[in-house]
């Protein structure tokens, strides 16, 4: 039963995080659009970009909440073999 409450708490946290980041970044994009752009199309594009940034950052944070931190990949070791000649 405790596992079920833990999943519900994770979903609640992710939903809250997604809504807050979507709203705040959309408002920041709209405000930036009002300051820097003249045409309505570019202002809407600025707000849409802000919304996308907010949803993307919320998605990243929620995937960390559910799956934990991703494992780090080892960097490839350079080989001592000579480069192929063409």
C-alpha positions as CSV (number, residue, x, y, z in Angstrom):
1,X,0.0,0.0,0.0
2,X,2.9,2.4,0.7
3,X,4.1,1.9,-2.9
4,X,0.8,3.1,-4.2
5,X,0.9,6.3,-2.1
6,X,4.5,6.9,-3.3
7,X,3.4,6.7,-7.0
8,X,0.5,9.0,-6.3
9,X,2.8,11.5,-4.6
10,X,5.1,11.4,-7.6
11,X,2.3,12.0,-10.1
12,X,1.0,14.9,-7.9
13,X,4.5,16.4,-7.8
14,X,4.9,16.0,-11.6
15,X,1.5,17.5,-12.4
16,X,2.1,20.4,-10.1
17,X,5.6,21.0,-11.5
18,X,4.4,20.8,-15.1
19,X,1.5,23.3,-14.6
20,X,3.7,25.7,-12.8
21,X,6.6,25.6,-15.3
22,X,4.2,25.8,-18.2
23,X,2.4,28.9,-16.9
24,X,5.5,30.7,-15.6
25,X,7.6,30.2,-18.7
26,X,4.6,31.1,-21.0
27,X,4.2,34.3,-19.1
28,X,7.9,35.0,-19.3
29,X,7.9,34.3,-23.0
30,X,4.9,36.6,-23.5
31,X,6.5,39.4,-21.5
32,X,9.7,39.0,-23.4
33,X,7.7,39.1,-26.6
34,X,6.0,42.3,-25.6
35,X,9.4,43.9,-24.8
36,X,11.4,42.8,-27.8
37,X,8.9,42.2,-30.7
38,X,6.4,44.3,-32.6
39,X,4.3,41.9,-34.6
40,X,1.7,39.7,-33.0
41,X,3.1,36.6,-34.7
42,X,6.5,36.9,-33.1
43,X,5.0,37.7,-29.8
44,X,2.9,34.5,-30.0
45,X,6.0,32.6,-31.1
46,X,7.9,33.9,-28.1
47,X,5.1,32.7,-25.7
48,X,5.0,29.4,-27.5
49,X,8.8,29.0,-27.1
50,X,8.5,29.8,-23.4
51,X,5.7,27.2,-23.0
52,X,7.9,24.6,-24.8
53,X,10.8,25.3,-22.6
54,X,8.6,25.0,-19.5
55,X,7.1,21.6,-20.6
56,X,10.5,20.3,-21.6
57,X,12.1,21.2,-18.3
58,X,9.1,19.7,-16.4
59,X,9.4,16.5,-18.5
60,X,13.1,16.2,-17.6
61,X,12.5,16.7,-13.9
62,X,9.5,14.3,-13.9
63,X,11.6,11.6,-15.6
64,X,14.2,12.1,-12.9
65,X,11.5,11.8,-10.2
66,X,10.2,8.5,-11.6
67,X,13.4,6.9,-12.9
68,X,16.1,8.5,-10.8
69,X,19.2,10.0,-12.3
70,X,20.3,8.5,-15.5
71,X,23.5,6.5,-15.5
72,X,26.5,8.2,-16.9
73,X,28.0,6.8,-20.0
74,X,31.7,6.1,-20.1
75,X,33.5,8.2,-22.6
76,X,35.1,6.2,-25.4
77,X,38.8,5.6,-25.1
78,X,40.9,6.7,-28.0
79,X,42.5,3.8,-29.8
80,X,46.2,3.7,-30.7
81,X,45.4,2.4,-34.2
82,X,46.6,4.6,-37.0
83,X,44.0,6.5,-38.9
84,X,42.9,4.9,-42.2
85,X,44.4,6.4,-45.3
86,X,42.1,7.4,-48.2
